[in-house]
Amino acid sequence: MQGKKLFLDKEVVRFRLSERVPRHNLYRRLAELVDWSFLYDETRALYSHTGQPSLDPVAFFKLVLVGRLENLVSDRRLVEHCALRLDILLFLGYEVDEELPWHSTISRTRQLFPAAVFERLFDHVFAQCVARGLVAGDTQAVDSAPVKANASLEAVREKQAAGTTGPRLSGREEAPAVPAAGSVVTAPAHQMRSLAARQARLVAHSSVPGSRHPQARLLSNKTHYSPTDPDARISLKPGKARALNYLCSLAVDTAQGVISHVQADLADSRDSLHLPRLLTGLQHRLRANELPLRDLLADAGYANGANYALLEAAHITAWIPVFGQYKAEIAGFTYHAPTDAYTCAAGMRLPFRKYDTAADGHWLKIYWADCQDCQQCALKPTCVPRAKRKQLTRTIYDAPYRRAWQRQQSRRGQRMRRVRQSTVEPVFGSLIHHYGLRRMNVRGLAGAHKTMLLTAVAYNLKKLLKYRPNRQLSLAVALPQPLLAVNRRVRRQCRRSEAPTRSLAKPLTQKSTA
C-alpha cells in the first residue's frame, strides 16, 4: 500500500537540542575542543559594572567564527544561516525558540573589541596546535595576497594640496575645516612631477580602448583616496583588475600547514617592507611556545638587502630568491673579500673608497681605481673611454646578497622553493575561496586585521579537528650477531629432527587408507 506522510505542524512539548545533534558533528566537537571561558577575562575591562547585559563575548566570537567556517561575508546572512542550523545553535548556546542577536549588534561588538583580544584568541588556538604536535616551528613560509576592501573604486576622490581649504562664506569667520583622513597630498614634489609625466605619456601613447574618453581617469594613491575607507589602497595584481585592496601577510608552518602569524598591511607598498614587523610578531609567538625559528621561506617579493641582513642578525637562514637589479658577479672584475677590493681584467685594483646614498635613500659602497692606473691601461678606450677612472657601485648589503644568491643556486635552495609553493600558496587559496577572505565586510585597517585573525583562527581550528597523529610503530630490536647465529643453529636442528618424523608418518597414513 502506498504511504502518505501527513504534516500537522504541531507544537512539540519535549525537545532537547543536544539530542538532535550527533556526537561527531563538527560544531559539537569544536565546542568541546576549545575552552572559551578565557574570553570573559580578556573582555571584562571593556564593560561597565552597570547597565543592560551585553551580547555574550563567547557567543560573539563563536558567531563570527561560524561566519568564517561557513564562508559567509555578510552579517545579515550569517544570522539567517545560524537560525536554520541546529548544530550551530547548540554551538552558540542558543535554544531553538531563542532569538539570535541582530546583525548591527555583531558589527558594534566587533568595533568595541580591540585587536589585542582577537590576537589573544589566535594565540590560544595556536598554543593548542603546538600542544597536539601540529607545529614544528623551525621552518616558516611567508607570503602575501591582496584582499578586496569594502569600498568602490568609482567613489574615489582627488586629494587636495596641503594648505588649501574649501570655499567660505564672505563676511563670516569660521574655524578652519579639518581635512578628512587621507584627503591631503603627502607625496614629495619630485614624485608628483614624475607621476604627472608618466600619466601624460600614457594618455598620449596608450592604445587601451577607452583611454581617450573624457571621463577616463588615471588613478594613483598619491593623487586619489577613498572617502568610504581611507585606509584602502589602489593596487593592481597581474591578471586582475585594479581595485581598492588590503594586503594580507601571513606565515605558515611547513610541518602541517598551520598559520603561525597573520597581519593586515596597506596594499600600496612592497612586500619586503612588511617583513620586519611580520618577523617580530612571528618570533614573539614562537618564543612564547618555546619553538626555535631557523629557516624562513619567501618569494622574490621579499628580496631586500635590509631583510637579508636582519635575518642573518637573528641567526635565521633566509631562503628568499635574489630579485631585481643586483648581480652577484661583475663581468671582467674579481672580488676579494679579505681586502674588500675588486681586480679588473688588466690586474688593476679597485679598493673600497667611501659610502654614499642613492636617490631612494639606500646606502651604497663606492670602489674606484687610481687615475694613473687607468690612464696607462691599454683597455681604457673600451672600459672607460670618457671618464678618468673606473668606478664600481655596490649595495651596502652586498655580502648578504651574495650569500643569499649562493643558497638560491644550491639544490637545497630549489627544494625550499618547492616547499614554499606547496605550503603557503594552498593556504591562501583556502582562505580566499572557503573561509570568506575574498572580500572585507568591515572598514579600516584595524577591522581588516581583526577579520584576518578570525579567518586564521577558523583555519587552524579546522586543522586541529582533522589532525590524527600517526600510531607509534613497534620498534624492531637489533639482536647481536652471536645470538643470531645461535637462533639459526637451533632452527636448523629443529628442521633435521622433524624430517624423520614426517617420513615415517607417510607409510602409516597410506596403510590406514588402504
ABEGO torsion letter per residue (X at the ends): XBBBBBBAGBBBABBBAAAABBAABAAAAAAAABBAAAAAAAAAAABBABEBBBBBAAAAAAAAAAAAAAGBABAAAAAAAAAABAAAAAAAGBBAABBBBBAAAAAAAAAABBAAAAAAAAAAAAAAAAAAGABAGABBBBBBBBBBBBBBAAABBBBBBBGBBBBBBBGBBBBBBBBBBGABBABBAAAAAAAAAAAAAAAAABABBGAABAABBBBBAAABBBAABAABBBBBBBGBBBBBBBBBBBBBBAAAGBBABBBBBBAABBAAAAAAAAAAAAAAAAAAAGBBBABBBBBAAABBAAAAAAAAAAGBBBBBBBBEABBABBBGBBBBAAAGBBBBAAGBBBBBABBBBBAAGBBBBBBBBBAAAAAABAAAAAABAABABBBBBBBAAAAAAAAAAAAAABAAAAAAAAAAAAAAAAAAAAAAAAAGAABBABBEAAAAAAAAAAAAAAAAAAAAAABBBBBBBBBBBBBBAAAAAAAAAAAAAAAAAAAAAAAAAAAAAAAAAX
